[in-house]
Amino acid sequence: MRSRTLAELDRVVALGGGHGLGRVMSSLSSLGSRLTGIVTTTDNGGSTGRIRRAEGGIAWGDMRNCLNQLITEPSVASAMFEYRFGGNGELAGHNLGNLMLKALDHLSVRPLEAINLIRSLLKVDAFLIPMSEQPLDLIATDAEGHTVYGEVNIDQLSAPPAEMMLYPKAPTTREALQAIAEANLILIGPGSFYTSLLPLLLLDELAQALRRTPAPVVFIDNLGRELSPAAANLPLRQKLDTIERYVGKPVIDAVVIGPRGDAKDVDGLIVVQEPLEASDVPYRHDRRLLRQALEKTVQALG
């Protein structure tokens, strides 16, 4: 039987947050509406964190980052959405895209509908779905048993957390569950392991959907060391074991890693090891090279 290609897949679903998910989505943007991103919404730093402390609501920053990377037609709307205020006033450091999404939230527009309105404004075909439409925070228990609250603090842990959870308990966005159920291919990563990737797996319904999916699941590893000390030295095997622990069963079928990645102890999985670095920022994935590696992975999965 002939191997499938990316272009033949009816629905590709990518899970993650921020820069990493944005890279994956933009590298596969030619799939158009057959591509869906499920986005982490637990960020509590930067402009997003300030908005959440002042106004509540879900974290919009990772969603905005993905939308920015999917814009193919620069316009006044896209320039507005990407605009960041300078100076020293109250608006300094705020991103207008975050404020636009928050304003729609205030108008009682459902978060997913707010994203769809912005998608149509920016002419973005791919779907983006928040992991939950309820405000959530990430909580960890460190190696000594102390509770660590919020993404920013968790990223500063020196050792891997003993346990991670979301507060409060909340449902997964139903469209996210539907996308996973209909997927032909599921991608996890790249991104900050503890604060961009794991939060998604802490949602009970999302973990259950991953346990049930017949679709192959591919883990895309980071190219550079993470800034978070706890995640910086995590071997690939330990990341896969942690994913398995929170999902509840082994779900990863293949891994995509860069030339310096270490795939030892990754038995029984398809390993695609290719040059993936962008020429301008070596720790970011080059969109064309990433697409080629994913193409090779899909063909290997058969």
N, C-alpha and C positions, 0 to 999 in steps of 0.2 A: 504493500500500500504506500502511495506517495505521501511524503511528509507535508504537513500543512504549513502555510506561511502566515505571518502576522496579518496580512491584508485579507486573508480568508476568514479570520475570526469574527464572529458576530458581536462579541462583547468582551472587552478587556477591562479588568478592574484593577486599579492601583491603589494601594493603601499607604498612608504616610502623612508627612506634614512639611510645611515650609519649602525650603530650597530644594530638598531631595525629591519630593513628590512633584514639584513644579518642573524639575529637569526631566523626570520620567514622562510626565504628561506632554511636555513640549516636544520631546523626542518622538512621541507617538501621535502627535497632533493630527497627522494626515488620516488617522482613523476616524476623525470627526466625532459624530454622535455615538459611535460604537465604543468610545473610550469614556470611562467613568473613574473619577478620583474620589476616594473616601478620605476625608481630611480630619486630622486631629484638631480638637477645639479646647485644649486645656491650658494653653499658653497664659502666663500671668506676668510676662516681662514687657519692657518697652512701651510703645504707644498702646498696644493691646491691653497690657496690664493696667495702665493708667485709666483707660476707658472702663475696664471692668471694676476697678476700685471705686470709680466715681458713679458709674451707671449700672453696674451688674451686667448680666447677659453672657452669651457664649464668647469665646475668644475668636476674633475674626482674622488675626494676623496671618496665619498659615493659609487660610482661604484666599486672602488678598494676594499673597505671594504667588500662589498657584495661578490665579487669574492673570497677574502681571506677566508671568512667563508664557501664557497661552495667547497673549495678544499678538496677532499677526498683522493687523492693519493699524498703524499709529494714527491717532485722531485726537481731537480736542478732548473727547471723552476719556481716552486712555491716558492722556497727559494729566488730566484732572485726577484720575483714579490713582496714578502713581505719585502724585505730588506730595512732598513732605515739607511741612512748615519749618523754616529756619528761625534764627533770632533767639531771644531769651524770654519771650512772652509766654502766656498760658498755652498757646497752640504750638510752641516750639517742640519739634520732635514728633508731633502727631502726623500721621499719614492720612491724607484726605480720603483714600479708599476705605480705611477703617471707620472713619466718621460717617461716610455715606452708608455703609452697611449698618452701622449703629442707628443712623437716622431712620432707615427702613424698619429696623427692629422696633423703634419707638412708635412707628405708625402701625404697629401690630401686624406687620406683614410677617408671615411665617418665615423663619430663617432660610429655608430652602427656596422659597419664592423670592426672597430678597436677592439671593445668589443668582437665580434665574433671570431676574430683572437686569442685574449688572452684566450677566453673560450676554444677554441680547444687546445691551448698550455697547459692549466691547466687541461684539461679533465673535464670541467664543463658542465653538460647536460642542466641544467635549463637556460632559456633565461633571459637576462638582457637588458633592453631598457632604454636609457636616456629619461627623460620626454620631452625634446626638444633637438634638435641638434644645436640650436642657443645659443650663450652665453647670460645668463640672470642673473640679479641681483635682490635681494629681497629688496623692499622698504616698509616702514611702516609710517603711520602717528600716532604720539603718542597722548595721551589723551589731551595734550595742543595744538595740531594742528601742531607740528613741524614734519618735514620730517626726518626720520631716515633711513640711507642708509646702506644696507649690513647685512648679517646674523649675523656677529659677534656683531655689535652694537644693532641689534634687540634683540639678546639673553640677552642683559644687561638692557633692559627696565624694570622698576620697576612695571609698570601697563600694563594690556592688551592693545595692539594697537587698535586705533579706526578703522583703515583701513589698508589693506595690498594689495600690487600690485607687478607685475613683470615689470622690465624695461630691454629692450624694449618689446613691444608686439611681440610675436613669436608663430609660429605654434607648436602644439604637434607633436612629432614623429609619423608618420602614423602607424607604427607597434604597437605602444602603443594603439592607438585608435582601431586597428583591434583586439588586444588581449582582450581589454575590451568588445568589441562587441561579441566576441566568448566565453567569460568566463562563467563558471558554478558557480563560487564562486569568490568574490572579497574581499580582506583583506586590511584594512587600519590600519597602526600602527604596533607595538609601535614606539615611536620616539619623538624627540623634536617637540612639537605640532606646534609652530609658524614657525619653520625653517626647519623641515624635512617633515612634513605632509601637512601643508597648501599650500606651494609653488605649489604642484601638482594641487591643486584645483583652483589655480589662472589662470591656462591655460583655456581659454574659451572652446576649443574643448574637452579637457579632462573632464571638468565639464559637458559639454553637453553629452558626452559618458556615464558618470555616471547617468545622469538623464534618459537616454534611456535604460540602461541595464535592462534586466529581471532577471539577476543573483542576488542572495542574497548578501548583503554587510555586512561584519562583522568588527566592530571596536575593535582592541586589545589595551587596555589601558596600560600605563606604570605601573611598579611595585613600583618604587621609586619616590620621589619628583624630579622634573626637577631642574637643576642648574639655569635655566633662572628664575629670580624672577617673571616675568610676567606670566609664565606658571605654576610655582610651586604650586599655590593654586587654579588652575582652577578645579572646580567640573566637573565630568563626563558629567552632563547634559549640562553645558556651552560649553564643547568641541563639543558635538553632535549638539547643536544649531548653533555653529560657522561653523561647516562643512555644515550644512543645508543651512546656509546663503550664503556661497560661491558656493555651488553646485547649489542652486536654488530650491531645494525641499528636503523633508525628504528621505534619501536613506538608512540609517542604519537600518538593520533588527535584528542584534544581537550584543551583546558586550561580550567580554571575559576579565574578571578582576581577580586580585589576591585576597587572603583572606582579605586583608586590604582595598580593593577597596570599594567605597561607591556607590551603585546603586540606592540610593533613587532618586525619581523624574524621573526615567527612565521607564516610563510606556509604555506598549504596545510592548516592545522589549523582545526578548529572552536574558536572562542574564545567562551566564555560569561563575560561580565563583569557582575557584579551586586553590589549591596551585600550584604556577608556578615558584617560585624562584629557580635559579641555586644555588647549594650548595657552589660554590666558590665565586660568586658575586651575593648577594641577590637581587640587583636591575635589574639584567639581567634575562631573561626568560630561564628556563631549556628547552632544545630542546625537550626532550622526553615528559615532562609534557605539554608543549605547544601543541605538536601534539595531545596528548590525549584530551586536552580541545577543540581543533579545531574539532577533530573527533566527540566529544559529541555535539558540536555546529551544525555541518553538519547534524547529525541525528535529532536534535531538529527542524532544519529548514525543514526537510522532503523532 
